[in-house]
Amino acid sequence: MFAALADPVVYAAVAGLFGLLIGSFLNVVIYRLPVMMERQWAAECAEFRNEPAPVFESLTLAKPRSRCQNCGHQITFIENIPVVSWIFLRGQCSGCGKRISVRYPFVELATGCLFAFAAYRLGFGPASLGAMGFIAALTALTWIDLDTQLLPDDVTLPLLWAGLLFNAFGTYTDLKSAVFGAIAGYLALWTVYWGFKLATGKDGMGYGDFKLLAALGAWLGWQMLPLTILLSSFVGAVIGIGLMVVARHGRNVPIPFGPYLAIAGIIAMFWGKPLTQAYLGSSF
């Protein structure tokens, strides 16, 4: 089996299929994790006020089974096949006919394609397996931030520690660069945050952005942070202008920064060194 995975095409195909399954799970994480956090906050607030704890239906990432939020129809196995089921159902719930967002198959397909690319580009081994975990975490954070403007510690902090762990073995960079990358990543946006707040009296971003850039620094090393910040700003500008032109997105409507950092982080992981070399015009 492992011998077959040495073939880049075979490994990419297997990783792509695995990515589709992970993408389906990420859809659950994206929806449920913020709900679980809100319930935990409500319970903590009630305890602080010496009030009875609110009663909620038990909810974890594993239970209960997925169901339609409109009619309660439980999703069967045949209705839960990544991408294929959405197409087969024509994007509608089989119970009530309510439209199922195209985002679900998009997340599954994007995760599958990115996993396949990571496998083909990096080959079978720790580097590609780590990259898949990196991609999965950033995918979840992207959509949670878009939905709620939150970047949960439950994802950002394990992502940071995982980056340091992989680089303890020199998988993507040396450990020293990873540690300083985590420190510099956090302090860079922390400084921007307080500079903006002192100048305007407003919050320009959330603390989750600091932790996410720290995690990217832990994976990629401090050398990649300038490029990552530059790429995230460029991606944000392009998408922001597009939203204002196409979707008439008002300038005063807040746009989360996490997705731009996530996109920049993925670009930097695979093309960071060539881009930096091209910009500096020297070896890196």
PyMOL commands that set and color helices and strands:
alter all, ss='L'
color gray80, all
select helices_A, chain A and resi 2-5+8-48+77-79+84-88+103-122+126-148+153-167+175-200+207-220+222-246+258-280
alter helices_A, ss='H'
color red, helices_A
deselect
rebuild
show_as cartoon
